[in-house]
Structures are given as C-alpha cells and as structure tokens.
Amino acid sequence: MGCFCAVQEEFYCEVLLLDETKLTLTTQQQGIKKSTKGSVVLDYVFSHVNLAETDYFGLRYCDRSHQTYWLDPSKTLAEHKDLITTGPPYTLYFGVKFYAEDPCKLKEEITRYQFFLQVKQDVLQGRLPCPFNISAQLAAYAIQSELGDYDPYKHMAGYVSEYRFVPDQKEELEEAIEQIHKTITGQVPSEAELNYLGIAKTLEMYGVDLHPVFAKDHKSAF
C-alpha cells in the first residue's frame, strides 16, 4: 500500500494574484492534477478572488525562455507543454486578459478593483507609459486608496517614497504626488480607484497592443 501511495501524482502550483498574494493549488487540497482542465483551475481562482465578471481575466504562465502564454480553459494542464516543463512547482499569474474600453462602467466593485490593481502594475512595470503630471495624479489616487486622507501628523515628509508607482521614480515625482494627495480628501478607496481608472483609460497605450475581440466591448492585451 505504501508503494502505491508513493507513485500517485502530486501537483503543486502557485498562482500569483494582482494584490501580490499567492494562492496555492495542490492535488491534496483541491484535487488539481496534470489531467485537470484549465477551466477548473480558473474557477478555483475566480472563486478565491470572488469574481463574477470572469470574462475579462485569465491565467498566464512563462516557459523557460520567458515567453508568455495564456492558460487554455479547454485543455488539460498536461497539454500545456510549456507550463509542465517548468515545474514543479508551477507558477501561474492571474491578470486582465481583455481590457474593457471603459473600466469605470464595470458592474462589480471587485472587478473594478482587480482592473485597478492590473493597471497600477502596468504603469509600474512600464507597459503603460505616462507623462509626469498623469503619473503624479494616478499615484496620488493610489495613495488615497491605500492610506486614506492626507494627515500631517501621520504622513511625514517623504512618506510617498515608501511606495513604487513608476519604473524610474524620482523625488520630484514623489513631491508632486504628495501635493496632489493633500487635495483629494474625502475619497473612500473605491472612489479613488474609480478616479484612477478614469484617468488611466484615456492614456494612448492603455491595455498595450490592443485589438478588438468578439462583441463584448473588450480589448485584448498580450
């Protein structure tokens, strides 16, 4: 009996979420195996994140050459050869696959929040270039979402430097962010995130390498 158990397949996968937390999926805990369909894995992640508007999102993975692919819901994990050769453990990245033309009009607050996290990551990693003034505005809304209203007793000079918003963040930008943050009091996180998306959607490169897909007012990003 011991030998039989030893040869049973054990699958171990880490899903990196947009809030930088990790979701671990294993054979023992969720019954995930190499023969499991991608759609099952996606459903576990959607359930964990509490997403209802799931059409916009997907799971990416990288091969050994750092080429990125999207997990195909209709295929088993074993059929994703470029994924299987990288592990175990296997790493998947949750994110926006189809960018809404107007993310402010998304129905669910949790969906808008996930878009906010994705776009914030796009800016930080340089996929969504911003001019100086727009970078400062976006970052100020992100700070408002994270910290709430500016408080001179809590937010000492230089507090913005504890956060990263753009690839090459300089003190001049941090000072501009602080000045804007002082002016946007009274906004709860969901309002600040909505205002962030309202600006981000107007940027020329919002959703990098976009092209229209099916009839659902989506744009696809790769």
C-alpha positions as CSV (number, residue, x, y, z in Angstrom):
1,M,0.0,0.0,0.0
2,G,2.9,2.4,0.8
3,C,4.4,1.9,-2.6
4,F,1.0,2.7,-4.3
5,C,0.7,6.0,-2.4
6,A,4.2,7.0,-3.2
7,V,3.7,6.9,-7.0
8,Q,0.5,8.8,-7.0
9,E,0.7,12.1,-8.8
10,E,1.1,15.2,-6.7
11,F,0.6,18.6,-8.4
12,Y,1.8,21.8,-6.8
13,C,1.0,25.2,-8.3
14,E,1.3,28.8,-7.1
15,V,-1.0,31.4,-8.5
16,L,0.4,35.0,-8.1
17,L,-2.6,37.3,-7.7
18,L,-2.8,41.0,-8.6
19,D,-2.6,42.1,-4.9
20,E,0.7,40.2,-4.7
21,T,-0.6,37.4,-2.5
22,K,-0.3,33.8,-3.6
23,L,-2.9,31.1,-3.9
24,T,-1.5,27.5,-3.6
25,L,-3.3,24.7,-5.6
26,T,-2.3,21.1,-4.9
27,T,-3.6,17.6,-5.6
28,Q,-4.1,17.0,-1.8
29,Q,-6.0,20.2,-1.1
30,Q,-8.0,20.9,-4.3
31,G,-7.6,17.7,-6.2
32,I,-5.7,19.5,-9.0
33,K,-3.7,17.1,-11.2
34,K,-2.0,17.3,-14.6
35,S,-5.1,15.8,-16.1
36,T,-7.3,18.7,-14.7
37,K,-8.8,21.1,-17.3
38,G,-7.6,24.7,-17.3
39,S,-11.2,25.8,-16.7
40,V,-11.2,24.1,-13.4
41,V,-8.1,25.9,-12.3
42,L,-9.6,29.2,-13.4
43,D,-12.8,28.5,-11.5
44,Y,-10.8,27.9,-8.3
45,V,-9.0,31.3,-8.8
46,F,-12.2,33.2,-9.7
47,S,-13.9,31.7,-6.6
48,H,-11.0,32.7,-4.4
49,V,-11.0,36.3,-5.7
50,N,-14.8,36.4,-5.5
51,L,-15.1,37.4,-9.2
52,A,-18.4,37.3,-11.0
53,E,-17.4,39.1,-14.2
54,T,-14.8,36.5,-15.1
55,D,-14.7,37.0,-18.9
56,Y,-12.0,39.7,-18.6
57,F,-9.5,37.6,-16.7
58,G,-7.1,34.8,-17.3
59,L,-4.0,33.0,-16.1
60,R,-0.6,33.4,-17.7
61,Y,2.5,31.3,-17.5
62,C,6.0,31.6,-18.8
63,D,8.2,29.0,-20.5
64,R,11.9,28.5,-19.8
65,S,12.6,31.3,-22.4
66,H,10.3,33.7,-20.5
67,Q,7.8,33.6,-23.4
68,T,4.3,34.3,-22.0
69,Y,1.2,32.2,-22.8
70,W,-2.4,32.2,-21.6
71,L,-3.8,29.1,-20.0
72,D,-6.4,27.5,-22.3
73,P,-9.6,26.6,-20.4
74,S,-10.4,23.8,-22.8
75,K,-7.0,21.9,-22.4
76,T,-5.7,19.9,-19.5
77,L,-2.7,21.2,-17.6
78,A,-0.6,18.4,-19.1
79,E,-1.5,19.6,-22.6
80,H,0.3,23.0,-21.7
81,K,3.7,21.6,-22.5
82,D,5.5,24.9,-21.9
83,L,4.0,25.0,-18.4
84,I,4.6,21.4,-17.4
85,T,8.3,21.6,-18.3
86,T,8.9,24.5,-15.9
87,G,7.9,22.7,-12.7
88,P,7.1,21.6,-10.1
89,P,6.3,24.0,-8.6
90,Y,4.3,25.5,-11.4
91,T,3.7,29.3,-11.4
92,L,0.6,31.0,-12.9
93,Y,-0.1,34.7,-13.0
94,F,-3.6,36.0,-12.6
95,G,-4.5,39.1,-14.5
96,V,-6.6,41.0,-17.0
97,K,-6.7,39.3,-20.4
98,F,-9.3,41.5,-22.0
99,Y,-9.2,45.2,-21.2
100,A,-12.6,46.9,-21.0
101,E,-12.9,50.0,-23.1
102,D,-14.3,51.8,-20.1
103,P,-13.3,50.0,-16.8
104,C,-15.3,52.6,-14.8
105,K,-18.5,51.1,-16.2
106,L,-17.8,47.6,-15.0
107,K,-20.7,46.4,-12.9
108,E,-19.0,44.8,-9.9
109,E,-16.7,46.8,-7.5
110,I,-14.4,43.8,-7.1
111,T,-14.0,43.7,-10.9
112,R,-13.0,47.4,-10.9
113,Y,-10.6,46.8,-8.0
114,Q,-8.9,44.0,-10.0
115,F,-8.6,46.3,-13.0
116,F,-7.2,49.0,-10.8
117,L,-4.5,46.6,-9.5
118,Q,-3.7,45.4,-13.0
119,V,-3.4,48.9,-14.5
120,K,-1.3,50.1,-11.5
121,Q,1.0,47.1,-12.2
122,D,1.1,48.1,-15.9
123,V,2.3,51.6,-15.0
124,L,4.8,50.3,-12.5
125,Q,6.3,47.8,-15.0
126,G,6.4,50.4,-17.8
127,R,3.8,48.7,-20.0
128,L,1.6,51.8,-19.7
129,P,3.8,54.9,-20.1
130,C,2.5,58.1,-18.5
131,P,3.6,61.8,-18.7
132,F,4.9,63.3,-15.5
133,N,1.6,65.0,-14.5
134,I,-0.5,62.0,-15.2
135,S,1.8,59.7,-13.2
136,A,1.5,62.1,-10.3
137,Q,-2.3,62.1,-10.5
138,L,-2.6,58.3,-10.7
139,A,-0.1,57.7,-7.9
140,A,-2.0,60.2,-5.7
141,Y,-5.2,58.3,-6.2
142,A,-3.4,55.0,-5.4
143,I,-2.0,56.6,-2.2
144,Q,-5.5,57.8,-1.3
145,S,-6.8,54.2,-1.8
146,E,-4.1,52.8,0.3
147,L,-3.7,55.4,3.1
148,G,-6.9,57.5,3.1
149,D,-6.9,61.2,3.6
150,Y,-3.6,63.0,4.0
151,D,-2.8,63.6,7.7
152,P,0.2,65.8,8.5
153,Y,0.5,64.0,11.9
154,K,0.8,60.6,10.3
155,H,2.3,61.3,6.9
156,M,5.7,62.7,7.5
157,A,7.7,64.3,4.6
158,G,8.9,61.7,2.2
159,Y,6.1,59.1,3.0
160,V,5.4,58.6,-0.7
161,S,8.9,57.2,-1.2
162,E,7.8,54.1,0.6
163,Y,5.7,53.2,-2.4
164,R,6.7,52.5,-6.0
165,F,4.5,53.7,-8.9
166,V,6.7,54.1,-12.0
167,P,9.8,52.3,-13.2
168,D,12.2,55.2,-12.5
169,Q,10.6,57.0,-9.6
170,K,12.4,60.2,-8.6
171,E,12.0,62.6,-5.6
172,E,10.4,65.3,-7.9
173,L,7.6,63.0,-8.7
174,E,7.1,61.9,-5.1
175,E,6.8,65.6,-4.1
176,A,4.2,66.1,-6.8
177,I,2.2,63.1,-5.6
178,E,2.2,64.3,-2.0
179,Q,0.9,67.7,-3.1
180,I,-2.0,66.2,-5.1
181,H,-2.7,63.7,-2.2
182,K,-3.3,66.7,0.1
183,T,-6.1,67.9,-2.2
184,I,-8.2,64.8,-2.7
185,T,-9.6,64.3,0.8
186,G,-12.9,62.5,1.5
187,Q,-12.5,59.8,-1.1
188,V,-13.0,56.2,0.1
189,P,-10.8,53.5,-1.6
190,S,-13.4,52.6,-4.2
191,E,-13.8,56.2,-5.3
192,A,-10.1,56.8,-5.5
193,E,-9.7,53.6,-7.6
194,L,-12.6,54.7,-9.9
195,N,-10.9,58.1,-10.4
196,Y,-7.6,56.3,-11.1
197,L,-9.2,54.2,-13.8
198,G,-11.0,57.2,-15.2
199,I,-7.6,58.8,-16.0
200,A,-5.8,55.6,-17.0
201,K,-8.4,54.6,-19.6
202,T,-7.6,57.8,-21.6
203,L,-3.9,57.0,-22.0
204,E,-2.9,56.1,-25.5
205,M,-1.3,52.9,-24.5
206,Y,-4.0,51.7,-22.1
207,G,-4.0,47.9,-22.5
208,V,-0.8,47.7,-24.6
209,D,-1.0,46.0,-28.0
210,L,-4.8,46.2,-28.2
211,H,-7.1,44.7,-30.7
212,P,-10.9,44.3,-30.7
213,V,-12.2,40.8,-29.8
214,F,-15.7,39.4,-30.1
215,A,-18.8,41.6,-29.4
216,K,-18.4,42.4,-25.8
217,D,-16.7,45.8,-25.8
218,H,-13.3,44.2,-24.9
219,K,-9.8,44.8,-25.9
220,S,-7.2,42.1,-25.7
221,A,-3.8,42.5,-24.2
222,F,-0.8,40.2,-24.7
